[in-house]
Amino acid sequence: MPQGTSVLEGRGIIRRFGPIQVLHGVDFALNAGEVHALIGENGAGKSTMMKILGGYLSPSEGELLLDGAPVRFTDQRQAEDAGILMIHQEFNLALQLSVEENIFLGRELRRGPFLDKAAMRDAARDLLARLDCHVDPRTRIRDLSVPNRQMVEIARALGRRARVLIMDEPTAVLTNRETDTLLTQIDRLRENGTAILYTSHKLDEIRRIADRVTVLRDGTQVLSREAEGFTEDQMAEAMVGRELSDLFPAKAVPHDEVVLEVDGLTVPGRVRDASFTLRRGEVLGFAGLVGAGRTELMEGIVGLRPSTGRVRVMGKVLKPGSVLAAREAGLVYLTEDRKEKGLLLGKNLTQNLTLLALDRFGHIRIDKPAEDRALSEAITDFDIRVKDRAMLAGSLSGGNQQKLLLAKTMLAEPEIVIIDEPTRGIDIGTKQQIYEFIAALAAAGKSVIVVSSELPEVIGLASRVIVMGRGHIAGELTGTDITEDAILRRAMGVTDDREEISA
């Protein structure tokens, strides 16, 4: 099919969930050999639009056209048979199966009546190699890191030679190197005539990869234009409907009082001999490459992983290996994986909100009115945007799930908050809200540790940054010394002579 020819198109797409309308007459076309970016805040309707194009949902009104002819998909399998594949932000993998089994699930290779496991293993290895991912195809998905799971999801789609590829936040959990590899693959797919729908909250990626950009706001299409000349600031302002001049708030000045002391903490096989302190009112950043041990260190501190060494909170030694002891001491941890570890997606908002502080709402019988009041306060204080208070947590957008997780954690009234990847997969407007919340915590005398793979985030929030590399603390930076170059040098174990002398 010639480049630029329309492959899949939605005209006047309206979608309702009961009485609630989430899409309002959206027009969207995917052309051969083109990357069309769909951007907007969490809750703008992007996921709904993608699911309609991918056959997971049907439009309430409007029509889909495939190669110019009306089409109606009854399910995603029918869309896949037509060459339309979707890479989900939330992994669509069978955790108990191996990498190769997931890649070929539903389209296994056979030799006569038997599965050709050798052929599938070799093909899986080749697909992963294209993404510079060298995991053993026999490894079970549950034993892979989050970034490697994403690579398996992408490899599975690449192996199906899609005519239309829908990519929902494909780089949210990837390193810069992994992202570069994926974007190179996207360039190759575009050159081969694949039509690509790409959504990401990383606007620098949109600028780099997109040919066209469509912006949704509250389910309404606010503009669609060529990507050339469309700056990141203009994209952000179109998404949120207001100017975003100062993304990061002013940094709070920490007090002298030390509230957390970590001395020689070792997490077997992950972190060795880590020591640092945290002061009252401080935002302390932790940076490093994926696999450096940042998350494992934090999980060791709060008792989620076995560890040796000593942790003091407000001068008192913390009982090792006890999450309850950490919480009672005023230390809490927000996981980087809100879907699998942070929230109960099949439970409602109230059940998620009060879970960590359930003892405040009764012992023998739960005080339901008190829970309802707590939810009302959380919705207001954290700007959680809900269509129905009885909805399940899994029905919230990613940004609102993160706000619910924050509200749940703060209901325990902690003094020290560790936030791991606070804005992963979140739009720029919600990012700004979370940054302001973190700054407000510090200004109120709380202490915050921010673990993030986004260097601008660490630099913009933290008054001090600890860099980890290969399971140990590789350096510490303060003030004007906190730069991307300085962080990366320490993360990779590279310093120049001048830095070594001054140290």
N, C-alpha and C positions, 0 to 999 in steps of 0.2 A: 504494500500500500504506500502511495507517495507520502513524503513528509508533509505535515500540515493538514492532512485529510482527517475529518472528524471520525473518530472511532466510536466513542461513547458520549452521549449527551443527555443532560437532564433539563427539561423545560418546565418552568413554572412549578417547581417542586414544592409541595406543601406536605408537612407531616404533623399529625396530631397524635398525642398519647392521651386518650380519653378526651376531656374538655380542654387540655392544654395544647396549644399550637407551638411547636418549636422551630418550624421552618415556614417562611412566608414567601412563597413564590420565587424560589432560587433558580437561576439559569446557570448551568455549568457545563462546559464542553472539554473533552479530552481529545487532543489531536495526536496523530501518529508522529513520533519523533520529537515530542515536546514535553517539557516538565512544567506542569501547571500547579502552582502552589496555592493551597487553601489555608488561610490564616485567620485568626480571631482569638478572642479571649476564651478561657474555659467556660463552657456553657453557651458558646455562640452558635452551636449547631453543626460544627465541623464533623464530629463523629457520626451524627445522624445522617448527614449528607453522604459521607463516605460509605456507610453501611447500606444506604439505598442504592448507590452506584455499584456496590459489591454484591448485591443480592441478599443481604442479611435482613433488610427491612423493605417493605413496599411503601411507595408514596401514598399519602391519603388523597392527594390530587396532583395533577401534572403527569408528565410522561417521560419515559426513557426511550432513547433511540440508539440502536446498535447498527453501525454502518448506514445510518440514515433511515432505518426502518424501525417502527415502534416495537418495543419488546417489553415483556413483563416477566421478571424472574420470580419463581416460586420459592427458591432458597439459594444459598450461596453456592451449592454444588452445581446448580444449573448455570450460574454466572461463571464458575470456574471452567465448566465445559465449553463456555463461549470464549475462554481465554482471559477472563477478568479475575485477578488474584489480589488479595489484600494481606498486607503485613500489619498485624495488629500491634498497638502499643502495649496492650496486656497480652502476654504470651499465650498462644493457642497451641501449647505443646503438652504431650502426655508425659508427665514427670517420671513415671515408672519405666518408660521405654527408653531405648538407647537413641543416640543421635541419628544413626542411620535408619532406624525404624521410624523415627519421627519424620525424617526427610522424605521417605517413600511411603508414609502411611496412606493407605487407600489406593495406591498405584504401585504396588510392589512389583519388582522384577522377578520373572520366573524362568526356570529352565524345565520345560515340560510341566509336570504337576507340582514341582517343588520350587520353593523360594530360592532365588539365586543370590544368596547372602554375600558371596564374594564380589559379585558385580555391584551390588548396592553399596557395599563398603568402599569399593574403589571410587564409585561415582560420588559418594558422599564426601570422601576425602578430597576429590578434585574440586567440588563445589566450595568446600570450606577453604581450600588453598587459594581460590580466587579472591576470597575475602581476607587472606592472610591470617586465617584462624586454623590453628594446628592441633585441635583437640582430637582425641582418639574417637573415631565414629562408633566404637563399641561402648563408650561411656554413657551412663544413664543421665538423662536431663537433670534429675534432681541433684546430681553431684557436680553440676556445672555452675560457674559464677553467673551472675545476672548478665554481664556483657556477652559472655559466650552463648548464653541461651538466645540472646537477640541475634547473634550471628547465625545460629542454627535456623531460626525463624526466617532470616533473610535468604540463607542458602536454599531452604526448601522452596521459596518462591522463585529464586533464580533457576532452579532445576526444572521448573514447569514451563519455561519459555512463554511467559504471558504476553498477550497483545496489549493488555492494560494492567498496570501495576499500581495499586493504591498503597501508599506507605504512610502509616500513622505514627508520627514521632519515632522514626527508626533509629535515631542517634541519641535518644534521651539518656541511655545508659552506656554509651560508648565513649572511649577515650578519643582525644584529638586524632591520634594515628589511625584508630579504627574508623573514625568518621571520614578521614581522608580516603581510606581504602574504599569505603562504601560509595562515596560521591564519585570516585573514579569509575566504579561499576555502573553507576547511574548514567554517567556520560556515555559509556559503551552501549548501554541499553537504548539510550536516546538515539545514538548513531545508527542502531539497528532497526529503528522505527517503532520502538515501544512507546506507547502513550503512558505517561506517569503522572499520577496525582501525588503530590508531596506536601505533607503538613508537618510543621515544626515550630516550636516557640523560639528556636535559635535563629534570629532574623539574619545574622551574618550568613548562615547556610542558605537561606532563601535568596539572598542577594547573589550568592555564588552559583546556585544550581538552577534557579527558576528562569523560564522563558516568559511566563505570564503569572500574574498574582491576582487572586480574588480574595476579598476581605468580607467576612461575615461578622455582624454585630447583632446580638439578641435575635438570631435566626433570620436576619434580613441581610441581603446582599447590598453592601454599601458602595463597593466599587470593584471593577475588574479592569486590569490594564496590563500593558507590557511591563516586564520587570526592569528593563533598562531605564536607569534614571530614577527609580523608585527607592529612596534612601531608607535606611533602617528607622530613622526618626519618623519619617512620613508613614511607614508601615505601622509603627507603634501607635501613632496618633490616630490613624484610621481605625485601628482595632479597638481602642478604648474610647474614642470620641472626645479626647481632650489632650492637651499638651503634656508631655512627660519630660520636663526640663531637668529635674534632679531625681534620678532613679534611686540614689542612695542617700539616706538621711545623714545628718551630722553625727560623727562618732562621739559616744559618751566617753568621759574621762574616768577611768577606773579609780577606785579607792586604794588605799595601801593595804587594807586587810586581806589576808590570804584565806580563801574559803575552801580551796581544794588543793591537796598536795598528793601527787602521784610519785612514788619512790621505787625505782627498780622494778616496774611491773613487766612481767613476762607472760605472754600467752603462748603456750607451747606450739611450735611450728608456725607461728604467725608474727609475734612481736617479741623483741628481746630488750630487756633492761631500759624501759622507757620511764623518764622522770620529767615532771614539769609541775608548775603551780598555776593557779587561777585566782585572780583577785575579785573582790566584790565590785559589781558594776562594770566588769570587763566583758568585751566580746573578743574571744580568743579564736583565731582561725586555725584549722588544721588542713594543710594542703599536701599534695603528693600524687604520684601516678597511681592508677588503678593497680591494686595488688600490693601497695606499700604497707598495708596493715592498719590504716586509719580506723576503719570500722571495727576491726577485731580488737584494737586497743580500747575503743570506747565500750564495746560489749564486755571486755574484761573488767573495766573500771566499775560498771554497774552490776556485775554479777551474772551476765548472760553467757559468759565463757569462763572455763576454769583458768585461773591465773595464779601466779606467785608474785610477791612484792607487797607493797603496802600502800593503801589509799586512806588519806585522812580527809574528813569532811568537817569543817568548823573545828579543827583541832582534834577530833576524835577518830580513832582508827575504825574503819568500816569493816564489818564482817565480810570476808571474801565469799564470792559465789552466791550471794543472796540479793536478788532484785528487791525483795521486800525491805531488807535492811537499808538498801540505797534509797528507796523511796521514803522510808521513815526518817532518814537523815536529811531529806530535802533535795535528793539528787535523782533526776529523771532523764530518760533517753528517748528521743524520737527516732525511730528506725528509718533507714533509707528506703525500705520496702513497705510502703503503706498498704499495699494490696494484700500481701501474704502475711505480714507480721504486725502491722500497725492497726488495722481495722478488721472488724468482722463484717464482710461485705454483704452477707445474707441476713444481717440484723438491722434493725431500724436505727435512727439517729440517736435516740435517747439511750438505747442499750449500749451503743458504742461510746457515747459521751461519758457516762457515769461509771464505766467498768473499772477504771483505775482508782476511783475514789468511792467505790460502792459503799464502804463503811460509813460514809457521811449521810447516806440515804436510808439508814435502817439496818438492823441485823437480822431479826426474825422475819420482818415484813418490810418490803421496799415502800418508801414514801413516794408514791407516784406523782402527787401534786408538786412535791419538791423537785423531782426529776424534770417535770414539765417546765417549772420555773427556770431550772438550770439550763435547759435547752433554749428557752426564749432568750436568756441572757447571752448564751454562746452565739446564737444566730445574730444578735445585735452587735456584740462586742467584736466578733471575728468576721462579720459580714459574710456569713455562710448563706449562700443563695439557694433556697429550697423552694420547690414548687408545691410540696406537700410534706408536712412535718412527719407523716407516717411512712414516708418513702424509705427504702433500704439504702444503706450507705453505698452499696455498689452502684446505685443509680445516680449518684452525684458525679459531677465533672471532677477531673483530677485536682484542679485548684481548690474546689470546695471540699474534697476529701482531705486535702492537706490542712485546710483550715479546721476541719472537724478534728483531725488528729492533734493539732495544736491546742484546740479547746479542751479536748480530753486530757491532755497532758497537764495543762495549766490548772485544771480543776483539782489536781492533787496539791496545789499551792507549793510548788518547789521553790527552792532558793537557787539551785543550779540546774540549768537546762542544757542538755547536749542535743543538738539538732543535726542529724546526718542527712546531707543533700536536701536542704530545706525547700528548694524550688525546682526539683527535677520534674520535667514534663509539665511545667506551669507557665501560663502566658505572662507577658511582661507587666500587665496591669496588676495581676495578683502577686507577682514577684514584688512589686513596689509596696503593696500592702504588707507582705510578710517581712520585708526589710524594715519597714516602719515599726512593725510589732517587735522585732528583735531589738531595735534601738530603744524602744519604749521600755522594754524589760530591763535593759542595762541602765537606763536613766532612773528607773525605779529602785535600783540597788540589787537587782537580780544579776546573776553571772551566767554567761552564755558561751558555750563552745559550739562553733559552726564548722562542720566537716563538709567540704564541697570540692567537687572536681572542676567547678567553674572558677578560674582564677580571678576574673573581674569581680565575682561575688565575694571571694575571700578578701581581696584587696579593698573593695568598697565598704565592707562591714567591719573588719577587724582592726583593732589598734595594735595587735601583736599577732604574728603568724608563726606557727611551728610547722616545719616541713618534715615529712617522713619519707624514707626511701628504703625499700627492701627490709621492712620489718623493724627499723630503728629510727630514732629521731636524728635527722640529718642536719638540722640547723634551726635557728630562730631569727626572726626579722621583726623590726619595730620601725614605726614612723615612716620616713621617706625611703628607707631601705626596702620597704615592701613593694617589690615590682615583680612583674611576670618573669623577667629574665633571672632575677635573683632566686625566685622560688624554683624555677625549672632547673637551674644549675644545681641547687642543693638536692632536689628530688632525684636527679640523675647522677649525683655524686661528682659533679664537676665544679671546681672553684679555681679562680686564678690565683697567682702568687700574692697579689696585693691583698685579696680577701683573707688568705691564710695568715699573712703577717699581721693584719689588723685584728684578726680574731685572737 
